[in-house]
């Protein structure tokens, strides 16, 4: 493997690098034709590197330059002309190429056409994103998509002022178009805007660019962990609703028993009363009241999971029973039973895979233990150790910095959601 050193900033080593590319790497004509597939039939199609073949190109990078979207494309076969239309089979849209630019570092040269093997910048592609294919409508084909890594670290962001709020969504959309490894979502449970990326430095660069390029100021903090709640012991409770609402009396009495279920089994409602005790039309109202009360637990108001709710008894008065009365009494009985059932919090638990050199094993395992992690396996691979563990999500904030410090910058990790459970 040839290794070349240099500094682009000082213009040292750049010429040997370009010479090495010419000398050692194959030209587009020297490699086998790339294969794509027909978007509808799935038929495999070959794209030879010739200008007279149908167009097959891929967008490999998108950049926002001076407020305009510049798409970099690699043309595998065929050619493109300024002003003509191209087809994006993934989105089923047609786009017009306003300008074609040959890029020379920070200088650009306008050209009318570009042929097979060219790497050019395109102005005018509105919908096409990184990794998407461009072709002609007559001969549609899809090239293999670029696989992007999933983000591993997140921060919560909020605008500092009302003016920043108006710009924030637009700025984040521009960043996502440029960089598919950067994701933004609004957490429905907490209402926070969560910014995710490949590492803390990645997120720092995005936040500094917001201020520098778009004059958008944001506060940054840890995302709020969304816990769940459940109960430890069986509990029973009853409640009566007997009130006059809008000039009409409503009566309903419900008795419930709550039992814990195995982790991951979800909530379930069971009716254990005689059919004659209550008209069947009121049972759905009781179930609705129970499920609504399970949306907010007794510890910190998080949703309650893995609970079996059994309807054990009811009282019914002719002409006074109503959906409202049974829904409210079921909700009150459920809340009381939850508070009696020794409720506790469940943490989101993450699957973590850490790759580190052998000498740093002790420090990394010690750090994981201090975070309440549980080591599941340690596998040696070529020159490195792979540690697989499960760790509560709340203890993983800032872990990439800790790992870099403990391994002299040589350790990496991936993390994904596994399940919810009680943390140690």
Order of alpha helices (4+ residues) and beta strands (2+ residues): alpha-beta-beta-beta-beta-beta-beta-beta-beta-beta-beta-beta-beta-beta-beta-alpha-beta-beta-alpha-beta-beta-beta-beta-beta-alpha-beta-alpha-beta-alpha-beta-beta-alpha-beta
